[in-house]
């Protein structure tokens, strides 16, 4: 088979880097993006392979081994590297399984918020008029609600479970998606390619789906990354206050609340889960900052 | 200007009404106040009798307007859990939370504005990078965890500040720091970008050429304009501090509105929870209104344009 060269393709085109490779190059030279991506990626792997990584059953109690200190402190043992909690459960194993809890709730709640916020935002931006007025009013009202307090009350009343926590955090965190997709859609609406699609007889739904949405997707991904961190912090706050994830599930926020009972005696019980939370959220934020810089280089600061 | 105030005021009132309606519906559909009062082991018959005695069997819309009418006349309802008027409960607890929120705002200002200014005056220097790192870390820090870290630090290692309670002003130092630090990233970033923009403007170049340098250039010329947007964000942040007091007050055992909210939720005391959500929302709406008006008063472009 002979290799034919495309007569349309000039040498300059071959030499200039494609937008995709430019994007990749920018991504690979962005330090924050790489660090954030590494942290989040590693923790996703930890969550996926938790059963292989955890040295013990995170729910197995042992009265004989209560409140063991970390291995490097006096009285610690390498069998329980980070020690044990009040009922003798291996702390490292609970921290590892806690990654699953935080990530499931983070991804779940950020997705629920995405569906609500993007739907409202695209509709308000595309249709304008009274729809836009109504959506803007709903946004103002939503911003006025004390989110954490309402979430606490609803989770407690409905009954705390992982799904309820995901649903309620998601339902209360969509304003950021709305604001950004709304203004992006308003901008895109007047572009030539949208007019072209309209002229070719595309329905409103087709224009929204194949012209508008693909062009706001990079912004949506950036917000999703930030909302991931926000949702994870919200879950940890709810669980810490006792109106989120319930025992014996190893949620980091709940572990901090349980460790608080022995705050002065065994501060490591509070330190470790907090560090994990801090690490995961800082990873998500760095990733979000990086993605924003890389996908819209002009929009920095 | 008068029309502007009227418009903003009407919007604030509408938002307050919608928020109160939405919370009332959500809380009343999600919960059964009668069985909450009756307790867990009450029989169905007892629950029914309570439902009728308190009037919970009437349509929810009727009860909403009754509640709203009560609020308009200063009657905030009865707390079943505390056996007190909700209004009295709120009045007892509010001063502590207001003190906490204002001191937290003070902490935010004292940390965020100098940090932002330092970063803006030397973009991309070590100071700028330090400020940015600080902001990124503060954003990822779970508030309650920061509180517990400070309790470990000041409770065991350097016992110079009280770590729990609200009886003296020293008791507010750590909680105010925790609550205030959560606003630092937003305010710091805004100060930084605002000041960078202003420093590149023509009038600053003119002031420089007239011989203004250093602090006097900053305070007499640059800061005034750079802080315009910061002022309104501070008002909004103060509005959020009330809702944010739930965590801080629980960690430091401060008997304010935030702790009252948590206790009422755990006690299924819907009237108190309902009222607190309403109060926090109203505070936020009023602070936003204040921010809009401050902005209009400080920046003629908004008033006229």
HADDOCK unambig.tbl for C-alpha pairs under 7 A between the chains (distance, minus, plus):
assign (segid A and resid 141 and name CA) (segid B and resid 15 and name CA) 5.25 0.50 0.50
assign (segid A and resid 141 and name CA) (segid B and resid 18 and name CA) 6.98 0.50 0.50
assign (segid A and resid 141 and name CA) (segid B and resid 19 and name CA) 6.08 0.50 0.50
assign (segid A and resid 144 and name CA) (segid B and resid 281 and name CA) 5.13 0.50 0.50
assign (segid A and resid 144 and name CA) (segid B and resid 284 and name CA) 5.78 0.50 0.50
assign (segid A and resid 144 and name CA) (segid B and resid 285 and name CA) 6.03 0.50 0.50
assign (segid A and resid 145 and name CA) (segid B and resid 19 and name CA) 6.85 0.50 0.50
assign (segid A and resid 145 and name CA) (segid B and resid 281 and name CA) 5.24 0.50 0.50
assign (segid A and resid 146 and name CA) (segid B and resid 243 and name CA) 5.39 0.50 0.50
assign (segid A and resid 146 and name CA) (segid B and resid 277 and name CA) 6.45 0.50 0.50
assign (segid A and resid 146 and name CA) (segid B and resid 280 and name CA) 6.33 0.50 0.50
assign (segid A and resid 146 and name CA) (segid B and resid 281 and name CA) 6.09 0.50 0.50
assign (segid A and resid 149 and name CA) (segid B and resid 243 and name CA) 6.78 0.50 0.50
assign (segid A and resid 149 and name CA) (segid B and resid 277 and name CA) 6.97 0.50 0.50
assign (segid A and resid 153 and name CA) (segid B and resid 265 and name CA) 5.72 0.50 0.50
assign (segid A and resid 157 and name CA) (segid B and resid 30 and name CA) 6.25 0.50 0.50
assign (segid A and resid 157 and name CA) (segid B and resid 31 and name CA) 5.75 0.50 0.50
assign (segid A and resid 158 and name CA) (segid B and resid 30 and name CA) 6.01 0.50 0.50
assign (segid A and resid 233 and name CA) (segid B and resid 142 and name CA) 6.24 0.50 0.50
assign (segid A and resid 264 and name CA) (segid B and resid 152 and name CA) 6.62 0.50 0.50
assign (segid A and resid 274 and name CA) (segid B and resid 145 and name CA) 6.09 0.50 0.50
assign (segid A and resid 278 and name CA) (segid B and resid 140 and name CA) 5.47 0.50 0.50
assign (segid A and resid 278 and name CA) (segid B and resid 141 and name CA) 5.54 0.50 0.50
assign (segid A and resid 278 and name CA) (segid B and resid 142 and name CA) 6.96 0.50 0.50
assign (segid A and resid 281 and name CA) (segid B and resid 140 and name CA) 5.21 0.50 0.50
assign (segid A and resid 282 and name CA) (segid B and resid 136 and name CA) 6.95 0.50 0.50
assign (segid A and resid 282 and name CA) (segid B and resid 137 and name CA) 6.70 0.50 0.50
assign (segid A and resid 282 and name CA) (segid B and resid 140 and name CA) 5.13 0.50 0.50
